[in-house]
Amino acid sequence: MADLGIDLFDVGGRDRLERRFWLVAQDVLRTGGSVILESGFWLRSDRDEKRRGARAIGAAVELRFLDVPIDELVRRLDEREATAASARISRAELERWLPLFEPPDAAELALFDPPMDQDA
């Protein structure tokens, strides 16, 4: 986003970009290709929407969820900031946002296809 001149905290810009990604992803899925969407998917409703949309096209849908402790998230953010043009996300901001995250439970995970590559 930084490379495109879009501020991470510009909600409207980020939403427009994510909508465009989803349109492109659907086109790729219709041709039999694979896509990886990584826009956070903090809310179950967002994951449900994309899963249903991809299934309507006939695509298999995997969910890769990594349950990472906050200290590791902060380390990764610090590393990303040091090596790439990206917005600074502080530990305080992360701590404020984490309660908004709806982690997938076993019932939700069962709605997705098993990973094709079990080693990934």
C-alpha positions in Angstrom: 0.0 0.0 0.0 2.8 2.4 0.8 4.3 1.7 -2.6 1.0 2.8 -4.2 0.8 5.9 -2.0 -2.1 4.6 0.1 -2.0 5.3 3.7 -2.6 2.2 5.8 -4.9 4.2 8.0 -7.0 5.5 5.1 -10.0 3.2 5.6 -11.7 4.2 2.3 -8.6 3.7 0.3 -7.9 0.4 1.8 -11.5 -0.7 1.3 -11.4 0.3 -2.4 -8.1 -1.6 -2.8 -9.5 -4.8 -1.1 -12.6 -4.7 -3.3 -10.5 -4.5 -6.4 -8.3 -7.4 -5.1 -11.5 -9.5 -4.6 -12.7 -8.7 -8.2 -9.3 -9.8 -9.6 -9.3 -12.9 -7.4 -12.7 -13.9 -8.6 -11.6 -13.6 -12.2 -8.5 -15.8 -11.5 -10.7 -18.4 -9.7 -13.1 -18.5 -12.6 -10.2 -19.5 -14.9 -9.2 -22.3 -12.6 -6.3 -20.4 -11.0 -5.4 -20.1 -7.3 -5.3 -16.9 -5.3 -4.1 -16.0 -1.8 -6.0 -13.2 -0.1 -4.4 -11.7 2.9 -6.1 -8.6 4.1 -6.4 -9.6 7.7 -9.8 -11.2 7.8 -10.2 -10.2 11.4 -14.0 -10.8 11.3 -15.8 -14.0 10.8 -18.3 -12.2 8.6 -15.4 -11.2 6.2 -14.1 -14.8 6.1 -17.7 -16.1 5.5 -18.2 -13.7 2.6 -15.1 -14.7 0.8 -15.6 -18.4 1.4 -19.1 -18.3 0.1 -18.1 -16.2 -2.9 -15.3 -18.5 -3.9 -17.5 -21.6 -3.4 -20.1 -20.0 -5.6 -17.5 -19.9 -8.4 -16.7 -23.6 -7.7 -13.3 -23.0 -6.0 -11.9 -24.9 -3.1 -11.3 -22.6 -0.1 -8.6 -23.0 2.5 -8.1 -20.9 5.6 -4.5 -20.7 7.0 -4.7 -19.4 10.5 -1.6 -18.9 12.6 -2.2 -18.2 16.3 0.8 -16.0 17.0 1.6 -14.4 20.4 1.6 -10.6 20.6 5.4 -10.4 21.2 6.0 -12.3 17.9 3.5 -10.0 16.1 5.4 -6.9 17.4 8.7 -8.5 16.3 7.4 -9.1 12.8 6.0 -5.6 12.5 9.3 -4.1 13.6 11.2 -6.3 11.1 8.8 -5.3 8.3 9.1 -1.6 9.1 12.9 -1.9 9.1 13.0 -3.7 5.7 10.1 -2.2 3.7 8.2 1.0 3.2 5.3 0.4 5.5 3.2 2.2 8.0 4.4 2.1 11.6 2.1 0.0 13.8 3.0 0.3 17.5 2.5 -2.3 20.2 -0.1 0.0 21.8 -2.1 0.1 18.5 -1.9 -3.6 18.2 -3.0 -4.1 21.8 -6.0 -1.8 21.1 -7.0 -3.7 18.0 -6.5 -7.3 19.1 -9.7 -7.5 21.0 -11.5 -6.8 17.7 -10.1 -10.0 16.2 -12.5 -12.9 15.9 -10.3 -16.0 15.8 -11.7 -19.0 13.9 -13.0 -21.8 16.1 -13.1 -25.4 15.3 -16.7 -25.2 13.8 -15.6 -22.4 11.5 -12.4 -24.1 10.4 -14.5 -27.2 9.5 -16.3 -25.1 6.9 -13.0 -24.8 4.9 -11.3 -27.3 2.7 -8.2 -29.0 4.2 -4.9 -27.5 2.9 -3.8 -29.1 -0.3 -0.2 -29.0 0.9 -0.2 -30.3 4.5 3.4 -29.3 5.0 2.7 -25.5 4.3 
